[in-house]
Amino acid sequence: MTGDDESTEDGPTTVPVTLYTREDCSLCVVARETIESVAADLDGVTVALDEVDVDTDPELAEEYGERVPYVLVDGHPAFKYEVDERDLRLKLLAAT
């Protein structure tokens, strides 16, 4: 490994986070609040949250069904049903 893993101070790094959700999903509301809370507390990391209602797409509804909330961090599966604050913080920092 080289010493190129130092972060630059050019501004925050944006990490895409996708939250698969559906209407009347209380766990989905909690997951979104957790993601927003953790994102607000992180210096140097900005979260680009994309919330996707699985019921608007038959393929997504079939794939995720009742398995929401389902969260991808930087395109990688990260959480199902519950978002752990500590794990989310680590995953966001690792994605930068």
GUVO-10173 format. One line per 4 residues: number of its first residue (from 1); their letters; for each residue x, y, z of N, C-alpha, C, O, CB. Coordinates in nm, 3 decimals, m for minus. Atoms other than C-alpha are relative to their C-alpha. Glycine has a CB too. Layout:
BEGIN
NUM = a = X Y Z X Y Z X Y Z X Y Z X Y Z | ... .
***
This chain:
BEGIN
1 = mtgd = 0.083 m0.118 0.000 0.000 0.000 0.000 0.087 0.124 0.000 0.198 0.126 0.054 m0.094 0.000 0.120 | m0.073 m0.126 0.002 0.107 0.353 m0.064 m0.061 0.096 0.100 m0.161 0.064 0.164 0.000 0.061 m0.141 | 0.050 m0.101 m0.092 0.055 0.664 0.142 m0.107 0.087 m0.060 m0.128 0.199 m0.013 0.112 0.085 0.048 | 0.100 m0.080 0.069 m0.221 0.785 m0.091 m0.138 m0.003 0.065 m0.234 0.047 0.007 m0.012 m0.047 m0.141 .
5 = dest = 0.131 0.012 m0.061 m0.501 0.713 0.155 m0.038 0.121 0.085 m0.138 0.117 0.157 m0.005 m0.124 0.084 | 0.033 m0.120 m0.074 m0.493 1.060 0.308 m0.114 0.072 m0.070 m0.115 0.083 m0.193 0.124 0.092 0.016 | 0.111 m0.073 0.060 m0.814 1.255 0.256 0.044 0.143 m0.031 0.130 0.199 0.037 m0.124 m0.001 0.092 | m0.032 m0.137 0.035 m0.800 1.591 0.087 m0.096 0.093 0.070 m0.204 0.051 0.112 m0.007 0.021 m0.153 .
9 = edgp = 0.083 m0.099 m0.068 m0.941 1.907 0.239 m0.076 0.086 m0.101 m0.105 0.202 m0.074 0.087 0.089 0.090 | 0.070 m0.075 0.105 m1.119 2.011 m0.083 m0.148 0.017 0.030 m0.217 0.088 m0.044 0.018 m0.070 m0.133 | 0.141 m0.008 m0.034 m1.457 1.975 0.085 m0.051 m0.136 0.039 0.023 m0.235 0.036 m0.081 0.056 m0.117 | 0.055 0.128 m0.045 m1.690 1.706 0.205 m0.011 m0.101 m0.114 m0.031 m0.064 m0.230 m0.136 0.021 0.063 .
13 = ttvp = 0.021 0.109 0.094 m1.710 1.371 0.032 m0.147 m0.038 0.005 m0.204 m0.053 0.113 0.091 m0.123 0.033 | 0.141 0.038 0.004 m2.059 1.281 m0.083 m0.013 m0.151 m0.018 0.046 m0.209 m0.109 m0.073 0.073 m0.115 | 0.022 0.144 0.004 m2.170 0.924 m0.016 m0.148 m0.024 m0.033 m0.236 0.024 0.038 0.040 m0.068 0.137 | 0.140 0.029 0.031 m2.485 0.797 m0.189 m0.057 m0.106 0.094 0.004 m0.210 0.118 m0.012 m0.046 m0.146 .
17 = vtly = 0.072 0.095 m0.085 m2.732 0.625 0.042 m0.140 m0.016 m0.058 m0.210 0.082 m0.080 m0.005 0.049 0.151 | 0.133 0.028 0.052 m3.043 0.456 m0.093 m0.082 m0.069 0.108 m0.039 m0.168 0.167 0.007 m0.088 m0.128 | 0.092 0.054 m0.099 m3.335 0.388 0.139 m0.124 m0.051 m0.071 m0.204 0.027 m0.122 m0.036 0.107 0.108 | 0.121 0.059 0.057 m3.595 0.146 0.008 m0.106 m0.002 0.108 m0.083 m0.051 0.219 0.027 m0.145 m0.056 .
21 = tred = 0.104 m0.022 m0.098 m3.922 0.221 0.183 m0.137 m0.026 m0.062 m0.147 m0.061 m0.179 0.007 0.142 0.056 | 0.137 0.006 0.051 m4.299 0.208 0.149 m0.087 0.083 0.094 m0.046 0.117 0.205 m0.052 m0.148 m0.010 | 0.090 m0.081 m0.082 m4.596 0.403 0.281 m0.037 m0.073 0.129 m0.037 m0.196 0.135 m0.127 0.034 m0.078 | 0.043 0.053 m0.129 m4.706 0.356 0.641 0.098 m0.100 0.059 0.058 m0.202 0.116 m0.136 m0.065 m0.014 .
25 = cslc = m0.106 0.087 m0.052 m4.374 0.199 0.739 0.071 0.075 0.112 0.156 0.161 0.087 0.101 m0.042 m0.114 | m0.059 m0.071 m0.113 m4.278 0.313 1.088 0.150 m0.025 0.012 0.225 0.065 0.051 m0.068 m0.040 0.129 | m0.144 0.028 m0.003 m3.939 0.139 1.069 0.074 0.085 m0.104 0.188 0.124 m0.082 0.026 m0.150 m0.025 | m0.061 m0.081 0.106 m3.871 0.332 0.747 0.021 0.143 0.048 0.123 0.205 0.018 m0.087 m0.001 m0.126 .
29 = vvar = m0.012 m0.135 m0.055 m3.934 0.663 0.925 0.118 0.006 0.096 0.198 0.100 0.091 m0.130 0.042 0.073 | m0.112 0.006 m0.095 m3.692 0.564 1.203 0.133 m0.012 m0.075 0.230 0.054 m0.038 m0.018 m0.119 0.098 | m0.124 0.016 0.078 m3.431 0.454 0.946 0.041 0.132 m0.063 0.158 0.170 m0.057 m0.018 m0.109 m0.109 | m0.032 m0.129 0.062 m3.454 0.787 0.760 0.051 0.098 0.104 0.148 0.169 0.079 m0.124 0.057 m0.071 .
33 = etie = m0.043 m0.092 m0.106 m3.425 0.982 1.086 0.141 m0.034 0.048 0.221 0.055 0.075 m0.098 m0.004 0.117 | m0.134 0.044 m0.043 m3.120 0.776 1.189 0.104 0.041 m0.103 0.210 0.092 m0.067 0.003 m0.153 0.023 | m0.093 m0.037 0.107 m2.952 0.832 0.851 0.025 0.151 0.002 0.139 0.195 m0.006 m0.053 m0.044 m0.138 | m0.014 m0.146 m0.001 m3.020 1.207 0.865 0.077 0.047 0.122 0.158 0.139 0.112 m0.138 0.066 m0.004 .
37 = svaa = m0.068 m0.038 m0.123 m2.900 1.231 1.226 0.150 m0.029 m0.007 0.232 0.056 0.027 m0.061 m0.073 0.118 | m0.142 0.037 0.012 m2.574 1.045 1.162 0.069 0.089 m0.102 0.181 0.134 m0.080 0.015 m0.149 m0.040 | m0.058 m0.084 0.105 m2.513 1.244 0.843 0.027 0.141 0.052 0.129 0.201 0.017 m0.092 0.007 m0.123 | m0.017 m0.135 m0.054 m2.558 1.573 1.030 0.118 0.009 0.096 0.177 0.115 0.112 m0.127 0.045 0.070 .
41 = dldg = m0.108 0.002 m0.099 m2.298 1.468 1.289 0.138 m0.026 m0.058 0.238 m0.008 0.010 m0.029 m0.103 0.104 | m0.130 0.035 0.059 m2.024 1.365 1.045 0.064 0.120 m0.067 0.002 0.187 m0.150 m0.017 m0.114 m0.100 | m0.076 m0.105 0.067 m1.759 1.617 0.947 0.067 m0.060 m0.123 0.121 m0.170 m0.118 0.105 0.063 0.096 | m0.070 0.042 0.120 m1.626 1.588 0.594 m0.075 m0.102 m0.084 m0.023 m0.150 m0.185 0.131 m0.057 0.039 .
45 = vtva = 0.080 0.095 0.076 m1.904 1.357 0.474 m0.140 0.057 m0.019 m0.204 0.100 0.076 m0.006 m0.139 0.072 | 0.136 m0.040 0.032 m2.224 1.456 0.299 m0.072 m0.123 m0.053 m0.018 m0.198 m0.134 m0.003 0.117 m0.102 | 0.080 0.113 0.045 m2.498 1.200 0.246 m0.099 0.047 m0.106 m0.175 0.142 m0.084 m0.073 m0.067 0.119 | 0.099 m0.024 0.104 m2.696 1.204 m0.078 m0.106 m0.110 0.014 m0.090 m0.220 m0.039 0.065 0.000 m0.146 .
49 = ldev = 0.102 0.100 m0.031 m3.011 1.026 0.041 m0.103 m0.008 m0.112 m0.164 0.092 m0.149 m0.070 0.033 0.134 | 0.099 0.027 0.103 m3.230 0.871 m0.227 m0.101 m0.096 0.060 m0.070 m0.213 0.086 0.067 m0.060 m0.131 | 0.105 0.083 m0.060 m3.556 0.742 m0.084 m0.087 m0.056 m0.112 m0.141 0.019 m0.193 m0.085 0.082 0.102 | 0.073 0.067 0.107 m3.729 0.486 m0.307 m0.118 m0.077 0.058 m0.099 m0.166 0.141 0.093 m0.094 m0.080 .
53 = dvdt = 0.120 0.071 m0.042 m4.089 0.373 m0.250 m0.012 m0.125 m0.086 m0.038 m0.116 m0.206 m0.128 0.090 m0.012 | 0.000 0.124 0.077 m4.084 0.006 m0.353 m0.136 m0.029 m0.064 m0.144 m0.103 m0.161 0.041 m0.117 0.089 | 0.134 0.026 0.054 m4.459 0.009 m0.416 m0.026 0.071 m0.132 m0.126 0.045 m0.198 m0.104 0.042 0.101 | 0.017 m0.071 0.128 m4.412 0.241 m0.716 0.055 m0.079 m0.117 0.034 m0.040 m0.232 0.067 0.136 0.006 .
57 = dpel = m0.060 0.081 0.106 m4.228 m0.028 m0.912 m0.025 m0.147 0.032 0.022 m0.198 0.133 0.154 0.029 m0.012 | 0.032 0.142 m0.027 m4.360 m0.386 m0.940 0.123 m0.087 0.023 0.119 m0.178 0.106 m0.080 m0.056 m0.115 | m0.121 0.081 m0.019 m4.007 m0.528 m0.970 0.060 0.024 0.138 0.103 m0.071 0.205 0.103 0.034 m0.110 | m0.053 m0.030 m0.134 m3.891 m0.349 m0.655 m0.092 m0.057 0.107 m0.046 m0.111 0.207 0.016 0.152 0.020 .
61 = aeey = 0.096 0.054 m0.097 m4.209 m0.449 m0.472 0.018 m0.151 0.013 0.009 m0.205 0.123 m0.145 0.033 m0.043 | m0.021 0.144 m0.004 m4.144 m0.811 m0.566 0.133 m0.033 0.068 0.141 m0.128 0.146 m0.004 m0.058 m0.142 | m0.132 0.028 m0.056 m3.775 m0.795 m0.472 0.007 0.028 0.150 0.060 m0.052 0.226 0.105 0.083 m0.073 | m0.014 m0.041 m0.139 m3.809 m0.610 m0.140 m0.124 m0.030 0.084 m0.112 m0.058 0.203 0.031 0.147 0.008 .
65 = gerv = 0.124 0.033 m0.071 m4.175 m0.667 m0.047 m0.007 0.060 0.138 m0.003 0.182 0.155 m0.016 m0.148 0.009 | 0.009 m0.044 m0.140 m4.201 m0.650 0.330 0.138 0.020 0.063 0.148 0.055 0.181 m0.079 m0.103 0.081 | m0.137 m0.011 m0.055 m3.820 m0.639 0.371 0.049 0.144 m0.004 0.160 0.170 m0.050 0.097 m0.090 m0.079 | m0.040 m0.139 m0.006 m3.812 m0.263 0.419 m0.007 0.046 0.145 m0.085 m0.009 0.223 m0.089 0.088 m0.091 .
69 = pyvl = m0.094 m0.071 0.084 m3.646 m0.049 0.517 0.121 m0.085 m0.036 0.165 m0.171 0.041 0.045 0.127 0.069 | m0.122 0.065 0.049 m3.352 m0.173 0.314 0.091 0.113 m0.045 0.050 0.199 m0.122 m0.030 m0.104 m0.117 | m0.090 m0.113 0.023 m3.047 0.052 0.294 0.126 m0.044 m0.072 0.190 m0.142 m0.035 0.036 0.066 0.132 | m0.127 0.017 0.069 m2.760 0.066 0.048 0.089 0.120 0.034 0.042 0.233 0.032 m0.020 m0.014 m0.155 .
73 = vdgh = m0.097 m0.107 m0.022 m2.449 0.268 0.135 0.105 m0.012 m0.109 0.174 m0.113 m0.119 0.065 m0.008 0.143 | m0.095 m0.002 0.112 m2.238 0.361 m0.166 m0.022 m0.119 m0.093 0.073 m0.178 m0.145 0.144 0.000 0.053 | 0.035 0.108 0.092 m2.424 0.099 m0.371 0.008 m0.140 0.058 m0.021 m0.237 m0.012 0.087 0.008 m0.116 | m0.017 0.131 m0.063 m2.360 m0.184 m0.124 m0.107 m0.022 0.107 m0.135 0.069 0.184 0.140 m0.013 0.062 .
77 = pafk = 0.098 0.028 m0.104 m2.625 m0.354 0.092 0.061 0.024 0.138 0.172 m0.020 0.168 m0.051 m0.146 m0.011 | m0.055 m0.036 m0.130 m2.585 m0.222 0.444 m0.092 m0.038 0.116 m0.045 m0.089 0.218 0.028 0.147 0.004 | 0.091 0.025 m0.111 m2.898 m0.260 0.658 m0.135 m0.049 m0.051 m0.179 m0.012 m0.160 m0.018 0.127 0.084 | 0.137 0.043 0.027 m3.234 m0.435 0.661 m0.077 0.014 0.131 m0.032 m0.034 0.235 m0.005 m0.148 m0.055 .
81 = yevd = 0.091 m0.024 m0.113 m3.517 m0.333 0.898 0.046 0.109 0.095 m0.031 0.199 0.126 m0.019 m0.128 0.077 | m0.049 m0.100 m0.095 m3.298 m0.130 1.135 0.137 0.050 m0.042 0.219 m0.024 m0.095 0.006 m0.058 0.143 | m0.128 m0.062 0.031 m3.010 0.111 1.087 0.072 0.026 0.132 0.024 0.101 0.216 m0.018 0.133 m0.082 | m0.082 m0.020 m0.119 m2.741 0.094 1.354 0.087 0.124 m0.018 0.164 0.132 m0.114 0.087 m0.126 0.029 .
85 = erdl = m0.072 m0.127 0.015 m2.595 0.441 1.412 0.151 m0.019 m0.011 0.215 0.039 m0.099 m0.030 0.090 0.118 | m0.146 0.019 0.000 m2.242 0.323 1.488 0.045 m0.065 m0.131 0.142 m0.021 m0.193 0.044 m0.087 0.120 | m0.036 0.068 0.124 m2.231 0.084 1.191 m0.015 0.092 m0.120 0.067 0.090 m0.211 m0.085 m0.125 m0.019 | 0.020 m0.094 0.110 m2.372 0.351 0.961 0.115 0.100 m0.006 0.167 0.129 m0.113 m0.134 0.073 0.014 .
89 = rlkl = m0.111 m0.097 m0.006 m2.109 0.601 1.075 0.127 m0.063 m0.058 0.197 0.000 m0.137 0.026 0.046 0.146 | m0.120 0.069 0.051 m1.833 0.346 1.006 m0.008 m0.024 m0.150 0.090 m0.006 m0.222 0.020 m0.133 0.073 | 0.016 0.025 0.142 m1.975 0.255 0.665 0.013 0.129 m0.082 0.073 0.128 m0.190 m0.137 m0.066 m0.027 | m0.013 m0.127 0.072 m2.003 0.620 0.562 0.145 0.047 m0.005 0.193 0.093 m0.108 m0.088 0.108 0.066 .
93 = laat = m0.141 m0.040 m0.003 m1.648 0.695 0.672 0.085 m0.090 m0.091 0.178 m0.043 m0.156 0.054 m0.004 0.144 | m0.075 0.093 0.084 m1.520 0.383 0.494 m0.022 0.028 m0.148 0.063 m0.004 m0.231 m0.040 m0.144 0.032 | 0.033 m0.027 0.140 m1.689 0.497 0.172 0.067 0.127 m0.052 0.060 0.157 m0.171 m0.150 0.011 m0.017 | m0.063 m0.126 0.044 m1.494 0.823 0.164 0.141 m0.023 m0.049 0.209 0.072 m0.089 0.001 0.103 0.114 .
***
